[in-house]
Protein backbone atom coordinates (compact mmCIF):
# COMPACT_ATOMS: atom_id res chain seq x y z
CA UNK A 1 0.00 0.00 0.00
CA UNK A 2 2.78 2.45 0.89
CA UNK A 3 4.59 1.57 -2.33
CA UNK A 4 1.50 2.34 -4.42
CA UNK A 5 1.01 5.68 -2.63
CA UNK A 6 4.64 6.58 -3.22
CA UNK A 7 4.35 5.82 -6.94
CA UNK A 8 1.10 7.79 -7.20
CA UNK A 9 2.68 10.78 -5.47
CA UNK A 10 5.77 10.63 -7.71
CA UNK A 11 3.60 10.56 -10.85
CA UNK A 12 1.49 13.46 -9.61
CA UNK A 13 4.60 15.52 -8.81
CA UNK A 14 6.17 14.78 -12.20
CA UNK A 15 3.02 15.76 -14.11
CA UNK A 16 2.55 18.92 -12.04
CA UNK A 17 6.14 20.07 -12.48
CA UNK A 18 6.22 19.50 -16.24
CA UNK A 19 3.01 21.49 -16.71
CA UNK A 20 4.51 24.60 -15.11
CA UNK A 21 6.27 27.13 -17.29
CA UNK A 22 8.01 30.17 -15.94
CA UNK A 23 6.31 33.51 -16.27
CA UNK A 24 8.41 36.59 -16.92
CA UNK A 25 7.68 40.31 -16.89
CA UNK A 26 9.24 42.61 -19.47
CA UNK A 27 9.71 46.12 -18.09
CA UNK A 28 9.92 48.71 -20.88
CA UNK A 29 11.67 52.08 -20.97
CA UNK A 30 8.22 53.72 -21.16
CA UNK A 31 7.19 52.06 -17.87
CA UNK A 32 4.96 49.38 -19.36
CA UNK A 33 4.97 45.92 -17.71
CA UNK A 34 4.36 43.07 -20.16
CA UNK A 35 3.64 39.60 -18.73
CA UNK A 36 5.00 36.75 -20.85
CA UNK A 37 4.48 33.01 -21.03
CA UNK A 38 8.00 31.59 -20.95
CA UNK A 39 11.38 33.29 -21.17
CA UNK A 40 11.75 35.99 -23.83
CA UNK A 41 14.56 35.43 -26.36
CA UNK A 42 16.73 37.96 -28.15
CA UNK A 43 16.96 37.61 -31.93
CA UNK A 44 20.43 38.97 -32.69
CA UNK A 45 19.69 39.26 -36.42
CA UNK A 46 16.73 41.61 -35.96
CA UNK A 47 17.52 43.22 -32.59
CA UNK A 48 14.06 42.22 -31.39
CA UNK A 49 13.08 40.43 -28.19
CA UNK A 50 10.64 37.64 -29.05
CA UNK A 51 8.13 36.33 -26.53
CA UNK A 52 4.69 34.80 -26.12
CA UNK A 53 2.18 37.07 -24.41
CA UNK A 54 0.00 35.92 -21.53
CA UNK A 55 -2.54 34.53 -24.03
CA UNK A 56 0.08 32.52 -25.94
CA UNK A 57 0.40 34.76 -29.00
CA UNK A 58 3.86 35.46 -30.44
CA UNK A 59 4.99 39.06 -30.08
CA UNK A 60 8.16 41.13 -30.42
CA UNK A 61 9.58 44.31 -28.95
CA UNK A 62 12.73 46.26 -29.82
CA UNK A 63 15.66 45.40 -27.56
CA UNK A 64 16.27 49.11 -26.98
CA UNK A 65 12.74 49.42 -25.55
CA UNK A 66 13.38 46.71 -22.92
CA UNK A 67 14.57 47.99 -19.56
CA UNK A 68 14.65 44.61 -17.80
CA UNK A 69 13.26 41.07 -17.81
CA UNK A 70 12.18 39.70 -14.43
CA UNK A 71 11.23 36.11 -13.63
CA UNK A 72 8.01 35.99 -11.68
MOPAC internal coordinates of N, CA, C and O (Angstrom, degrees):
PM7 1SCF
backbone

  N    0.0000 0     0.00 0     0.00 0    0    0    0
  C    1.4439 1     0.00 0     0.00 0    1    0    0
  C    1.5249 1   111.59 1     0.00 0    2    1    0
  O    1.2310 1   120.27 1   135.18 1    3    2    1
  N    1.3468 1   117.09 1   -44.82 1    3    2    1
  C    1.4548 1   120.35 1   179.40 1    5    3    2
  C    1.5208 1   110.46 1   -64.57 1    6    5    3
  O    1.2310 1   120.63 1   143.48 1    7    6    5
  N    1.3165 1   116.41 1   -36.52 1    7    6    5
  C    1.4665 1   121.23 1  -179.88 1    9    7    6
  C    1.5319 1   110.38 1   -64.37 1   10    9    7
  O    1.2310 1   120.26 1   137.49 1   11   10    9
  N    1.3127 1   117.10 1   -42.51 1   11   10    9
  C    1.4638 1   121.23 1   178.99 1   13   11   10
  C    1.5230 1   111.03 1   -65.73 1   14   13   11
  O    1.2310 1   119.94 1   140.78 1   15   14   13
  N    1.3184 1   117.73 1   -39.22 1   15   14   13
  C    1.4698 1   121.53 1   178.08 1   17   15   14
  C    1.5221 1   110.69 1   -65.70 1   18   17   15
  O    1.2310 1   120.72 1   140.76 1   19   18   17
  N    1.3167 1   116.23 1   -39.24 1   19   18   17
  C    1.4612 1   120.79 1   179.31 1   21   19   18
  C    1.5280 1   110.53 1   -64.80 1   22   21   19
  O    1.2310 1   120.22 1   137.05 1   23   22   21
  N    1.3046 1   117.19 1   -42.95 1   23   22   21
  C    1.4722 1   121.35 1   178.23 1   25   23   22
  C    1.5245 1   110.56 1   -65.09 1   26   25   23
  O    1.2310 1   120.38 1   137.18 1   27   26   25
  N    1.3207 1   116.88 1   -42.82 1   27   26   25
  C    1.4686 1   120.92 1   178.94 1   29   27   26
  C    1.5272 1   110.46 1   -62.27 1   30   29   27
  O    1.2310 1   120.04 1   137.15 1   31   30   29
  N    1.3136 1   117.52 1   -42.85 1   31   30   29
  C    1.4612 1   121.07 1   178.71 1   33   31   30
  C    1.5247 1   110.87 1   -64.60 1   34   33   31
  O    1.2310 1   119.89 1   137.08 1   35   34   33
  N    1.3275 1   117.82 1   -42.92 1   35   34   33
  C    1.4649 1   121.40 1   179.60 1   37   35   34
  C    1.5310 1   111.23 1   -62.39 1   38   37   35
  O    1.2310 1   120.11 1   138.21 1   39   38   37
  N    1.3228 1   117.39 1   -41.79 1   39   38   37
  C    1.4634 1   120.67 1   177.39 1   41   39   38
  C    1.5304 1   111.73 1   -64.40 1   42   41   39
  O    1.2310 1   120.88 1   136.39 1   43   42   41
  N    1.3279 1   115.93 1   -43.61 1   43   42   41
  C    1.4640 1   120.16 1   178.59 1   45   43   42
  C    1.5272 1   110.57 1   -60.93 1   46   45   43
  O    1.2310 1   120.26 1   135.61 1   47   46   45
  N    1.3238 1   117.10 1   -44.39 1   47   46   45
  C    1.4640 1   121.00 1  -179.41 1   49   47   46
  C    1.5272 1   111.13 1   -64.40 1   50   49   47
  O    1.2310 1   120.20 1   138.18 1   51   50   49
  N    1.3270 1   117.22 1   -41.82 1   51   50   49
  C    1.4587 1   121.04 1  -179.82 1   53   51   50
  C    1.5309 1   111.17 1   -64.40 1   54   53   51
  O    1.2310 1   120.22 1   136.82 1   55   54   53
  N    1.3034 1   117.19 1   -43.18 1   55   54   53
  C    1.4745 1   120.93 1   179.67 1   57   55   54
  C    1.5267 1   110.28 1   -66.58 1   58   57   55
  O    1.2310 1   120.29 1   137.88 1   59   58   57
  N    1.3083 1   117.06 1   -42.12 1   59   58   57
  C    1.4634 1   121.19 1  -179.15 1   61   59   58
  C    1.5229 1   110.87 1   -64.47 1   62   61   59
  O    1.2310 1   120.00 1   135.69 1   63   62   61
  N    1.3147 1   117.61 1   -44.31 1   63   62   61
  C    1.4591 1   120.68 1  -177.85 1   65   63   62
  C    1.5267 1   112.65 1   -69.17 1   66   65   63
  O    1.2310 1   119.52 1   145.48 1   67   66   65
  N    1.3122 1   118.52 1   -34.52 1   67   66   65
  C    1.4569 1   119.84 1   179.88 1   69   67   66
  C    1.5156 1   111.90 1   -74.82 1   70   69   67
  O    1.2310 1   119.76 1   157.94 1   71   70   69
  N    1.3205 1   118.06 1   -22.06 1   71   70   69
  C    1.4625 1   121.17 1  -179.77 1   73   71   70
  C    1.5219 1   111.83 1   -80.02 1   74   73   71
  O    1.2310 1   119.83 1   164.39 1   75   74   73
  N    1.3226 1   117.93 1   -15.61 1   75   74   73
  C    1.4583 1   121.00 1  -177.16 1   77   75   74
  C    1.5258 1   110.50 1   -86.59 1   78   77   75
  O    1.2310 1   120.71 1   -49.65 1   79   78   77
  N    1.3154 1   116.26 1   130.35 1   79   78   77
  C    1.4488 1   120.18 1   170.96 1   81   79   78
  C    1.5145 1   107.43 1  -119.20 1   82   81   79
  O    1.2310 1   120.87 1   -30.19 1   83   82   81
  N    1.3060 1   115.94 1   149.81 1   83   82   81
  C    1.4490 1   119.57 1  -177.67 1   85   83   82
  C    1.5189 1   110.71 1   -72.40 1   86   85   83
  O    1.2310 1   121.34 1   -37.28 1   87   86   85
  N    1.3010 1   115.03 1   142.72 1   87   86   85
  C    1.4606 1   120.64 1   175.55 1   89   87   86
  C    1.5237 1   107.51 1  -106.57 1   90   89   87
  O    1.2310 1   120.93 1   -43.43 1   91   90   89
  N    1.3101 1   115.82 1   136.57 1   91   90   89
  C    1.4583 1   122.28 1   179.38 1   93   91   90
  C    1.5221 1   109.06 1  -121.50 1   94   93   91
  O    1.2310 1   121.26 1   -21.23 1   95   94   93
  N    1.3237 1   115.19 1   158.77 1   95   94   93
  C    1.4562 1   122.47 1   175.11 1   97   95   94
  C    1.5249 1   107.25 1  -120.62 1   98   97   95
  O    1.2310 1   120.73 1   -53.78 1   99   98   97
  N    1.3264 1   116.21 1   126.22 1   99   98   97
  C    1.4553 1   120.93 1   173.67 1  101   99   98
  C    1.5226 1   107.13 1   -95.25 1  102  101   99
  O    1.2310 1   120.68 1   -58.15 1  103  102  101
  N    1.3265 1   116.30 1   121.85 1  103  102  101
  C    1.4561 1   122.29 1   175.89 1  105  103  102
  C    1.5261 1   106.94 1   -98.49 1  106  105  103
  O    1.2310 1   120.39 1   -54.79 1  107  106  105
  N    1.3337 1   116.86 1   125.21 1  107  106  105
  C    1.4643 1   120.48 1  -176.97 1  109  107  106
  C    1.5265 1   110.87 1   -97.51 1  110  109  107
  O    1.2310 1   120.97 1   -14.90 1  111  110  109
  N    1.3239 1   115.74 1   165.10 1  111  110  109
  C    1.4622 1   121.10 1   178.52 1  113  111  110
  C    1.5178 1   111.77 1   -66.74 1  114  113  111
  O    1.2310 1   119.91 1   159.57 1  115  114  113
  N    1.3373 1   117.77 1   -20.43 1  115  114  113
  C    1.4710 1   121.41 1   178.15 1  117  115  114
  C    1.5317 1   111.89 1   -87.85 1  118  117  115
  O    1.2310 1   120.15 1   178.51 1  119  118  117
  N    1.3407 1   117.32 1    -1.49 1  119  118  117
  C    1.4552 1   121.31 1   178.27 1  121  119  118
  C    1.5129 1   115.08 1    95.41 1  122  121  119
  O    1.2310 1   120.31 1  -179.36 1  123  122  121
  N    1.3200 1   117.00 1     0.64 1  123  122  121
  C    1.4598 1   121.06 1   179.17 1  125  123  122
  C    1.5281 1   110.12 1   -74.38 1  126  125  123
  O    1.2310 1   120.15 1   -36.11 1  127  126  125
  N    1.3270 1   117.33 1   143.89 1  127  126  125
  C    1.4650 1   123.43 1   176.13 1  129  127  126
  C    1.5145 1   107.23 1  -114.69 1  130  129  127
  O    1.2310 1   120.40 1   -61.88 1  131  130  129
  N    1.3428 1   116.83 1   118.12 1  131  130  129
  C    1.4562 1   121.68 1  -176.16 1  133  131  130
  C    1.5211 1   108.98 1  -112.51 1  134  133  131
  O    1.2310 1   119.57 1   -66.55 1  135  134  133
  N    1.3392 1   118.43 1   113.45 1  135  134  133
  C    1.4638 1   120.09 1   176.02 1  137  135  134
  C    1.5327 1   109.89 1   -75.74 1  138  137  135
  O    1.2310 1   120.54 1   -40.54 1  139  138  137
  N    1.3289 1   116.57 1   139.46 1  139  138  137
  C    1.4578 1   121.30 1   179.62 1  141  139  138
  C    1.5166 1   110.57 1  -124.15 1  142  141  139
  O    1.2310 1   121.27 1   -21.63 1  143  142  141
  N    1.3189 1   115.18 1   158.37 1  143  142  141
  C    1.4533 1   122.22 1   174.68 1  145  143  142
  C    1.5190 1   106.75 1  -104.53 1  146  145  143
  O    1.2310 1   119.96 1   -79.28 1  147  146  145
  N    1.3127 1   117.68 1   100.72 1  147  146  145
  C    1.4561 1   122.06 1  -175.87 1  149  147  146
  C    1.5184 1   110.61 1    96.12 1  150  149  147
  O    1.2310 1   121.13 1    -9.62 1  151  150  149
  N    1.3237 1   115.45 1   170.38 1  151  150  149
  C    1.4632 1   121.81 1  -176.36 1  153  151  150
  C    1.5260 1   110.96 1   -78.56 1  154  153  151
  O    1.2310 1   120.16 1   -51.96 1  155  154  153
  N    1.3262 1   117.30 1   128.04 1  155  154  153
  C    1.4663 1   120.41 1   175.65 1  157  155  154
  C    1.5329 1   110.54 1   -65.38 1  158  157  155
  O    1.2310 1   120.78 1   -30.48 1  159  158  157
  N    1.3386 1   116.11 1   149.52 1  159  158  157
  C    1.4649 1   121.39 1  -178.25 1  161  159  158
  C    1.5143 1   109.60 1  -125.08 1  162  161  159
  O    1.2310 1   120.78 1   -40.07 1  163  162  161
  N    1.3305 1   116.11 1   139.93 1  163  162  161
  C    1.4523 1   121.77 1   177.81 1  165  163  162
  C    1.5173 1   109.70 1   -87.07 1  166  165  163
  O    1.2310 1   120.42 1   -51.25 1  167  166  165
  N    1.3203 1   116.81 1   128.75 1  167  166  165
  C    1.4603 1   122.95 1   173.67 1  169  167  166
  C    1.5235 1   106.19 1   -96.15 1  170  169  167
  O    1.2310 1   120.43 1   -75.07 1  171  170  169
  N    1.3239 1   116.79 1   104.93 1  171  170  169
  C    1.4651 1   121.43 1  -176.27 1  173  171  170
  C    1.5239 1   113.01 1   -64.72 1  174  173  171
  O    1.2310 1   120.14 1   152.66 1  175  174  173
  N    1.3172 1   117.34 1   -27.34 1  175  174  173
  C    1.4676 1   120.61 1  -179.22 1  177  175  174
  C    1.5238 1   111.79 1   -70.25 1  178  177  175
  O    1.2310 1   120.47 1   142.76 1  179  178  177
  N    1.3256 1   116.70 1   -37.24 1  179  178  177
  C    1.4695 1   120.61 1  -175.76 1  181  179  178
  C    1.5295 1   113.34 1  -103.63 1  182  181  179
  O    1.2310 1   119.91 1   163.06 1  183  182  181
  N    1.3349 1   117.77 1   -16.94 1  183  182  181
  C    1.4535 1   120.97 1  -176.43 1  185  183  182
  C    1.5217 1   112.47 1    74.79 1  186  185  183
  O    1.2310 1   120.83 1  -161.69 1  187  186  185
  N    1.3293 1   116.02 1    18.31 1  187  186  185
  C    1.4591 1   121.48 1  -178.77 1  189  187  186
  C    1.5297 1   109.90 1  -107.04 1  190  189  187
  O    1.2310 1   121.09 1   -33.33 1  191  190  189
  N    1.3264 1   115.52 1   146.67 1  191  190  189
  C    1.4562 1   121.85 1   172.39 1  193  191  190
  C    1.5257 1   106.25 1   -94.80 1  194  193  191
  O    1.2310 1   120.88 1   -57.60 1  195  194  193
  N    1.3209 1   115.91 1   122.40 1  195  194  193
  C    1.4650 1   121.77 1  -178.31 1  197  195  194
  C    1.5194 1   109.32 1  -102.06 1  198  197  195
  O    1.2310 1   120.71 1   -41.74 1  199  198  197
  N    1.3257 1   116.25 1   138.26 1  199  198  197
  C    1.4557 1   120.87 1  -179.31 1  201  199  198
  C    1.5183 1   109.63 1  -155.82 1  202  201  199
  O    1.2310 1   121.11 1   -12.84 1  203  202  201
  N    1.3335 1   115.48 1   167.16 1  203  202  201
  C    1.4630 1   121.72 1   171.38 1  205  203  202
  C    1.5195 1   106.55 1  -104.77 1  206  205  203
  O    1.2310 1   120.71 1   -48.90 1  207  206  205
  N    1.3287 1   116.25 1   131.10 1  207  206  205
  C    1.4609 1   118.91 1   179.42 1  209  207  206
  C    1.5288 1   110.08 1   -72.84 1  210  209  207
  O    1.2310 1   120.94 1    -0.83 1  211  210  209
  N    1.3107 1   115.81 1   179.17 1  211  210  209
  C    1.4676 1   120.94 1  -175.71 1  213  211  210
  C    1.5247 1   112.77 1   -60.84 1  214  213  211
  O    1.2310 1   120.08 1   159.02 1  215  214  213
  N    1.3400 1   117.45 1   -20.98 1  215  214  213
  C    1.4605 1   121.66 1   179.08 1  217  215  214
  C    1.5275 1   112.77 1   -97.59 1  218  217  215
  O    1.2310 1   120.29 1  -174.92 1  219  218  217
  N    1.3426 1   117.06 1     5.08 1  219  218  217
  C    1.4538 1   121.42 1   175.53 1  221  219  218
  C    1.5160 1   115.67 1    89.26 1  222  221  219
  O    1.2310 1   119.82 1  -174.03 1  223  222  221
  N    1.3317 1   117.96 1     5.97 1  223  222  221
  C    1.4650 1   120.73 1   178.87 1  225  223  222
  C    1.5203 1   110.25 1   -85.87 1  226  225  223
  O    1.2310 1   120.26 1   -37.88 1  227  226  225
  N    1.3337 1   117.12 1   142.12 1  227  226  225
  C    1.4639 1   121.35 1   177.19 1  229  227  226
  C    1.5214 1   109.92 1   -71.67 1  230  229  227
  O    1.2310 1   121.02 1   -41.09 1  231  230  229
  N    1.3295 1   115.66 1   138.91 1  231  230  229
  C    1.4552 1   121.00 1  -179.69 1  233  231  230
  C    1.5309 1   108.81 1  -147.59 1  234  233  231
  O    1.2310 1   120.63 1   -17.00 1  235  234  233
  N    1.3174 1   116.41 1   163.00 1  235  234  233
  C    1.4616 1   121.69 1   178.28 1  237  235  234
  C    1.5275 1   109.65 1  -137.37 1  238  237  235
  O    1.2310 1   121.49 1   -22.30 1  239  238  237
  N    1.3242 1   114.75 1   157.70 1  239  238  237
  C    1.4541 1   122.03 1   175.71 1  241  239  238
  C    1.5322 1   106.63 1  -147.76 1  242  241  239
  O    1.2310 1   120.44 1   -34.92 1  243  242  241
  N    1.3269 1   116.76 1   145.08 1  243  242  241
  C    1.4568 1   120.23 1   178.29 1  245  243  242
  C    1.5279 1   110.28 1   -62.01 1  246  245  243
  O    1.2310 1   120.77 1   -40.60 1  247  246  245
  N    1.3355 1   116.14 1   139.40 1  247  246  245
  C    1.4547 1   120.19 1   179.56 1  249  247  246
  C    1.5273 1   110.89 1   -59.67 1  250  249  247
  O    1.2310 1   120.20 1   144.49 1  251  250  249
  N    1.3144 1   117.22 1   -35.51 1  251  250  249
  C    1.4698 1   120.70 1  -179.36 1  253  251  250
  C    1.5220 1   112.41 1   -67.95 1  254  253  251
  O    1.2310 1   119.64 1   161.68 1  255  254  253
  N    1.3305 1   118.29 1   -18.32 1  255  254  253
  C    1.4621 1   122.33 1   177.99 1  257  255  254
  C    1.5291 1   112.79 1   -87.98 1  258  257  255
  O    1.2310 1   120.24 1   172.33 1  259  258  257
  N    1.3395 1   117.14 1    -7.67 1  259  258  257
  C    1.4650 1   121.96 1  -178.23 1  261  259  258
  C    1.5153 1   109.62 1   -92.95 1  262  261  259
  O    1.2310 1   121.23 1   -58.95 1  263  262  261
  N    1.3364 1   115.25 1   121.05 1  263  262  261
  C    1.4667 1   120.17 1   177.23 1  265  263  262
  C    1.5161 1   110.04 1   -85.36 1  266  265  263
  O    1.2310 1   120.51 1   133.57 1  267  266  265
  N    1.3515 1   116.63 1   -46.43 1  267  266  265
  C    1.4611 1   120.97 1   178.71 1  269  267  266
  C    1.5150 1   110.66 1  -160.15 1  270  269  267
  O    1.2310 1   121.08 1   -18.22 1  271  270  269
  N    1.3363 1   115.54 1   161.78 1  271  270  269
  C    1.4595 1   122.70 1   175.41 1  273  271  270
  C    1.5235 1   106.20 1  -124.41 1  274  273  271
  O    1.2310 1   120.92 1   -56.87 1  275  274  273
  N    1.3270 1   115.85 1   123.13 1  275  274  273
  C    1.4592 1   121.73 1  -174.59 1  277  275  274
  C    1.5221 1   109.24 1  -119.98 1  278  277  275
  O    1.2310 1   121.06 1   -49.60 1  279  278  277
  N    1.3507 1   115.58 1   130.40 1  279  278  277
  C    1.4660 1   118.99 1   174.70 1  281  279  278
  C    1.5189 1   108.82 1   -78.36 1  282  281  279
  O    1.2310 1   121.28 1   -45.23 1  283  282  281
  N    1.3077 1   115.15 1   134.77 1  283  282  281
  C    1.4548 1   120.25 1  -176.98 1  285  283  282
  C    1.4934 1   111.92 1  -101.66 1  286  285  283
  O    1.2310 1   120.10 1   180.00 1  287  286  285

